[in-house]
Amino acid sequence: MITYLDTGQAGAFAQYLTYPGTVNYFCNLVGSSFAPCLTNGGYSGGPGAGKPINFFQANPYATGQETQYMVAAGYSNYHSLQVDLRQQQWRGLQYDLNYTWSHTLGYQVNTNGSTASGYGCGYWGYSGWCGWPGTLTLRNTRLAYGPAQFDIRHVFHLNGTYDLPIGKGKLLLNNNGVVSTILGNWTMGFIASFQTGTPQQIIGDTLTFNDYGDGGVVLHNVTASQLQKAVGVHRVPGKTYALLIDPKYAQNASGTGGANSNYITPNSAPGTINHPVYLFGPHAFYNDLSLSKTFPIYREFAMKIQAEATNVWNHPVFGSTSGSWGPGVGRGSVQASGWATSGVTNGPRVIELRANIEF
């Protein structure tokens, strides 16, 4: 209780007092006027402190349950600009290049997920996203309006094929020799993707207002914009993970501690919820390549050999673009160890070799 008071966690303190336990603090507050204290709790302390039964909770019979809307109060909006460039077969090259700018905002769809005490069900990394209202407080629903979990601002995709200019009828080695037969008429396929990161709510792990909504954080000598510019992949020597924000904003360069209190601290003002701070994770790049060739055998029979390499450059991606960078999925607690760290979130290079008989 002292810890809750010292850190301004009015919501956590009230939750502790109202939730049934080995010591029934709630019955000591309201006394025998609350019938369950007599019938279920065996309370024999008379009138107690004489507080009204709804002193901490509007409906004391619903202890441990959140207040939820009975109407579809939440909504989201999506805006995008899409540009696509397609090149049909031209000198052995065909491709499709497209770019999407998008912005997704809404209520109840953002990254606030669950609170430090474990309530809610907004963990993106688990199957069956719950999708229930993520309203931090009914007194100010605007606090729950923010970027959605897949608010990816910029996406580039490039895919296509290219007939290498080698072999019969091509620019190089165009004779009918053995070398031309072996090295000629290969086709290369390629897929490349680049996209910016997804948002993560920075939380303070304090319940300063109620037992559901995180109290938020307080920024000192830094702005949210400056923190966003500090986001990137910062390698930690000798470690298999990277720090996703400038090390000066962490307690130590290895990222094994929480946030640097000179810049970021949990909100400890009781009765308040600070406006959420969202940071977008680092960008991601993916590239796959294939190489194939068809050898005629006899009449309609042919053999096709193909090599495919996913993540051909074996390029690591830190901070998943599906929203799971940080110690919590879709949220980063400034008090948690490794509050802005991530391991490699994509797979290593995989090479597949195939040979098919076609007829």
C-alpha positions in Angstrom: 0.0 0.0 0.0 2.8 2.4 0.8 4.4 1.8 -2.6 1.0 2.6 -4.3 0.8 5.8 -2.3 4.4 6.8 -2.9 3.9 6.3 -6.7 0.5 8.0 -6.9 -1.3 4.8 -7.9 -4.8 5.7 -6.8 -6.3 3.2 -9.1 -4.1 0.3 -7.9 -4.6 1.3 -4.3 -8.4 1.3 -4.7 -8.3 -2.0 -6.5 -6.3 -3.5 -3.6 -8.8 -2.3 -1.0 -11.9 -3.4 -2.9 -10.8 -6.8 -4.1 -11.6 -9.7 -1.7 -8.6 -11.0 0.1 -7.4 -12.6 3.3 -7.9 -9.2 5.0 -11.2 -7.7 3.9 -10.3 -4.1 3.8 -13.4 -3.2 1.9 -15.7 -4.5 4.7 -13.7 -2.5 7.2 -14.5 0.6 5.2 -18.2 0.0 4.5 -19.2 -2.2 7.5 -22.2 -4.4 7.8 -24.3 -2.2 5.6 -22.9 -4.2 2.6 -24.8 -7.5 2.8 -22.0 -9.7 1.2 -19.7 -8.7 4.0 -22.0 -10.4 6.5 -23.3 -13.3 4.3 -20.1 -14.2 2.3 -17.3 -12.6 4.2 -18.3 -13.4 7.8 -17.7 -9.8 8.7 -18.4 -9.0 12.3 -17.0 -5.5 12.7 -20.3 -3.7 12.9 -20.6 -0.4 11.0 -16.8 -0.2 10.2 -15.6 3.1 9.0 -19.1 4.0 7.7 -18.1 4.7 4.1 -20.7 4.3 1.4 -20.6 1.0 -0.4 -19.8 2.7 -3.7 -16.9 4.7 -2.1 -14.3 3.2 -4.5 -16.4 1.4 -7.1 -19.8 2.4 -8.7 -21.0 -1.1 -8.5 -19.3 -3.0 -5.6 -21.1 -6.2 -6.6 -19.0 -6.2 -9.8 -15.6 -6.2 -8.1 -12.8 -7.1 -10.5 -14.8 -6.4 -13.6 -14.3 -3.4 -16.0 -17.0 -1.0 -17.0 -17.7 -1.4 -20.7 -19.9 0.4 -23.2 -23.1 -1.5 -24.3 -23.0 0.3 -27.6 -20.6 0.4 -30.5 -18.9 3.5 -29.3 -15.5 2.9 -31.0 -14.6 3.6 -34.6 -11.5 3.8 -36.8 -10.5 5.5 -40.0 -8.0 4.7 -42.7 -6.6 7.0 -45.3 -4.2 6.0 -48.0 -2.5 7.0 -51.3 -1.5 4.2 -53.6 0.8 4.5 -56.7 1.5 1.6 -59.0 3.9 1.3 -61.9 3.7 -1.9 -64.1 6.1 -2.7 -66.9 5.1 -5.5 -69.3 7.6 -7.6 -71.0 10.4 -5.3 -72.4 13.8 -6.7 -73.4 13.3 -9.6 -71.0 12.2 -7.4 -68.1 8.8 -7.2 -66.5 8.0 -5.8 -63.0 5.5 -4.2 -60.7 6.5 -1.3 -58.4 4.0 0.0 -56.0 4.0 2.4 -53.1 1.4 3.0 -50.4 1.2 5.8 -47.9 -1.4 5.1 -45.2 -2.6 6.4 -41.8 -4.8 4.5 -39.5 -6.4 6.0 -36.3 -9.2 5.0 -34.1 -10.7 4.3 -30.7 -10.4 0.9 -29.2 -8.0 -0.3 -31.9 -4.8 1.3 -30.7 -1.9 -0.1 -28.9 -2.8 0.6 -25.3 -3.7 -3.1 -25.0 -3.7 -4.1 -21.3 -2.4 -2.4 -18.2 0.4 -3.2 -15.9 -1.8 -5.2 -13.6 -2.6 -7.7 -16.4 -6.2 -6.6 -17.3 -7.3 -6.3 -20.8 -6.3 -8.6 -23.7 -4.5 -6.6 -26.3 -1.4 -8.8 -26.7 -0.8 -8.9 -30.4 1.6 -11.8 -30.2 -1.1 -14.2 -29.1 -3.7 -15.8 -31.3 -7.2 -14.5 -31.2 -6.8 -10.7 -30.7 -9.7 -9.8 -28.4 -10.6 -6.5 -29.8 -12.7 -5.4 -26.9 -12.8 -1.7 -25.9 -9.4 -0.3 -25.0 -10.9 2.9 -23.5 -8.6 4.1 -20.7 -11.3 6.0 -19.0 -15.0 6.8 -19.7 -14.4 10.4 -18.5 -12.1 11.2 -21.4 -12.5 8.7 -24.3 -10.2 10.8 -26.4 -7.2 9.3 -24.5 -8.0 6.0 -26.3 -7.8 7.6 -29.8 -4.5 6.9 -31.4 -2.7 4.9 -34.1 -4.0 1.4 -34.8 -1.8 -1.6 -34.4 -0.9 -1.8 -38.1 -0.5 1.9 -38.8 2.4 1.5 -41.3 2.9 4.8 -42.9 5.2 3.9 -45.9 5.4 0.6 -47.9 7.3 -0.1 -51.1 7.0 -3.3 -53.0 8.9 -4.4 -56.1 8.5 -7.8 -57.8 9.2 -9.0 -61.3 11.4 -11.3 -63.6 14.3 -10.7 -65.8 15.6 -12.9 -68.6 19.4 -12.7 -68.4 21.0 -11.5 -71.6 23.0 -14.7 -72.1 22.5 -17.5 -74.6 21.0 -18.1 -78.0 19.5 -14.9 -79.5 20.7 -12.8 -76.5 23.4 -10.2 -76.2 26.1 -12.4 -74.7 27.3 -16.0 -75.6 24.7 -16.2 -78.4 26.4 -19.0 -80.3 25.2 -22.6 -80.1 28.1 -23.9 -78.1 28.1 -26.0 -74.9 28.9 -23.0 -72.7 26.0 -21.0 -74.3 23.6 -23.9 -73.7 24.6 -24.2 -70.0 24.9 -20.6 -69.1 22.2 -19.2 -71.4 18.4 -18.5 -71.0 18.2 -18.2 -67.3 15.4 -16.1 -65.7 15.8 -14.2 -62.4 12.9 -13.4 -60.2 12.9 -10.9 -57.4 10.7 -9.6 -54.6 11.8 -6.6 -52.5 9.8 -4.9 -49.7 10.6 -1.9 -47.6 8.2 -0.6 -44.9 8.3 1.7 -41.9 7.6 0.4 -38.4 4.5 0.1 -36.4 3.5 2.2 -33.3 4.1 1.2 -29.7 2.6 3.0 -26.7 5.2 3.9 -24.1 3.7 3.1 -20.7 4.7 3.9 -17.2 3.2 0.8 -15.5 1.3 2.9 -13.0 -2.4 2.9 -12.3 -2.9 6.5 -11.3 -6.5 6.9 -12.2 -8.3 3.5 -12.2 -7.4 -0.2 -12.3 -7.4 -0.4 -16.1 -5.8 2.5 -17.9 -2.0 3.0 -17.7 -1.1 6.4 -16.2 1.3 7.2 -19.0 4.8 8.8 -18.8 6.3 12.2 -18.1 9.0 13.5 -20.5 11.8 15.7 -19.2 14.2 17.7 -21.4 13.0 15.8 -24.4 9.9 15.8 -26.7 8.1 12.9 -28.3 9.4 14.1 -31.7 13.0 13.9 -30.4 12.4 10.4 -29.1 11.0 9.4 -32.4 14.1 10.6 -34.2 16.2 8.6 -31.7 14.5 5.3 -32.8 16.6 3.0 -34.8 18.7 -0.2 -34.6 21.5 0.4 -32.1 23.7 -2.6 -31.9 24.7 -3.9 -28.4 28.3 -5.4 -28.6 28.3 -9.1 -27.9 24.5 -9.4 -27.7 22.0 -11.1 -30.0 19.6 -8.2 -29.6 19.6 -4.5 -30.5 18.4 -1.4 -28.6 15.7 0.3 -30.6 16.3 3.8 -29.2 19.4 5.9 -28.6 21.2 4.3 -25.6 21.2 7.7 -23.8 17.5 7.2 -23.2 18.1 3.9 -21.4 19.5 3.3 -18.0 22.6 1.6 -19.5 24.0 1.0 -22.9 23.1 -2.8 -22.9 19.4 -2.0 -22.5 19.1 -4.3 -19.5 17.5 -1.6 -17.4 14.5 0.7 -17.8 14.4 4.2 -19.2 16.8 6.9 -18.2 14.9 8.9 -15.5 16.6 12.1 -16.7 14.3 11.9 -19.8 11.4 9.6 -19.1 9.6 8.7 -15.8 6.3 7.1 -15.0 3.4 9.4 -14.3 2.9 9.5 -10.5 0.2 12.2 -10.2 -2.8 10.5 -8.6 -6.1 11.0 -10.4 -4.5 11.7 -13.8 -3.8 9.9 -17.0 -1.2 11.6 -19.2 -1.9 11.6 -23.0 -0.3 8.5 -24.4 3.1 8.7 -26.2 3.5 6.5 -29.3 6.8 5.7 -31.0 7.1 4.0 -34.4 9.6 1.2 -34.6 12.5 1.0 -37.1 11.9 0.2 -40.7 12.2 -3.3 -42.3 13.7 -4.5 -45.5 13.1 -7.9 -47.1 14.5 -9.4 -50.3 13.9 -12.7 -52.0 15.5 -14.0 -55.3 15.1 -16.9 -57.6 16.9 -18.3 -60.6 15.4 -20.8 -63.1 16.1 -22.4 -66.4 14.2 -24.8 -68.7 16.1 -27.5 -70.6 14.3 -29.1 -73.5 14.5 -33.0 -73.4 12.4 -34.5 -76.1 9.4 -33.1 -77.9 7.0 -31.8 -75.2 9.3 -33.1 -72.4 11.5 -30.5 -70.6 13.3 -30.2 -67.3 13.1 -27.0 -65.2 15.6 -26.4 -62.5 15.1 -23.6 -60.0 16.9 -22.1 -57.0 15.1 -19.8 -54.6 16.6 -17.8 -51.7 14.3 -16.1 -49.1 16.1 -13.3 -47.3 18.8 -13.7 -49.8 21.2 -11.2 -48.2 20.6 -12.8 -44.7 19.6 -9.3 -43.5 18.3 -9.1 -39.9 15.2 -7.1 -39.1 14.9 -5.8 -35.5 11.6 -4.6 -34.2 8.8 -6.5 -36.0 6.6 -4.4 -38.3 3.6 -6.3 -36.9 4.0 -4.3 -33.7 5.9 -6.3 -31.3 9.0 -4.4 -30.3 9.8 -3.9 -26.6 9.3 -6.0 -23.5 5.5 -6.1 -24.0 3.8 -6.7 -27.3 2.7 -3.4 -28.7 3.8 -1.5 -25.6 7.0 -0.6 -23.9 7.2 -0.1 -20.1 9.8 2.5 -19.1 10.2 0.6 -15.8 10.8 -2.8 -17.4 14.3 -4.2 -18.1 15.0 -4.1 -21.8 12.1 -1.6 -22.3 13.1 -0.9 -25.9 15.1 -4.0 -27.0 14.4 -6.5 -29.8 16.0 -9.6 -31.1 15.9 -10.6 -34.8 12.3 -10.9 -35.8 12.7 -12.3 -39.3 14.1 -15.7 -40.4 17.6 -16.4 -41.7 18.4 -17.0 -45.4 16.8 -20.2 -46.7 17.8 -21.7 -50.1 15.7 -24.2 -51.9 16.7 -26.2 -55.0 14.2 -27.9 -57.2 14.1 -29.9 -60.4 10.8 -30.6 -62.3 10.0 -32.7 -65.3 7.4 -30.9 -67.4 5.3 -32.5 -70.1 
